[in-house]
Amino acid sequence: MSIDTASLYLTGLDNKTCKYESRDLKTFDIEKTKKMICDLHSVGIKKIVFTGGEPLLLGLSLEELIIFSKKKGFITAINTNGSKL
């Protein structure tokens, strides 16, 4: 059995009140996140799920990470509350 999926918790920012979410408002560093994506690729991960409080609040930064991941060959998904769709 091998692990082929990784979840990347990008931010504690959330636009909904949810008792399960962290209220930590620190956000990710995009260059460090890209390095993590490269590391995940090197160990054979195939799918990345972007998650957090609400990753869609990151806007173009999230888009940049998705494009970067796709170019590396990853399948990508977003765990969202759907309010920004």
Residue pairs with C-beta under 8 A, 6 or more apart in sequence:
2 44
3 45
4 44
4 45
4 46
4 47
5 45
5 46
5 47
5 48
5 49
6 40
6 45
6 47
6 48
6 49
7 48
7 49
7 50
7 51
7 79
8 33
8 36
8 37
8 48
8 49
8 50
8 51
9 51
9 52
10 27
10 28
10 33
10 50
10 51
10 52
10 55
10 58
10 62
10 65
11 26
11 27
11 28
11 52
11 53
11 54
11 55
11 57
11 58
12 21
12 22
12 23
12 24
12 25
12 26
12 27
12 52
12 53
13 25
13 27
13 52
13 53
13 54
13 57
13 58
14 21
14 23
14 52
14 53
14 54
14 57
14 81
15 54
15 57
15 81
15 83
15 84
16 54
16 81
16 83
18 53
18 81
21 53
22 53
27 58
28 58
30 61
30 64
30 65
33 65
34 65
34 68
37 48
37 65
37 68
37 69
37 72
37 74
38 72
40 48
40 74
41 72
41 73
41 74
45 74
46 73
46 74
46 75
47 74
47 75
47 76
47 77
48 69
48 74
48 75
48 76
48 77
49 76
49 77
49 78
49 79
50 62
50 65
50 66
50 76
50 77
50 78
50 79
51 78
51 79
52 58
52 79
54 80
54 81
54 83
54 84
55 62
55 78
55 79
55 80
56 62
56 78
56 80
56 83
56 84
56 85
57 84
62 78
66 76
66 78
69 76
70 76
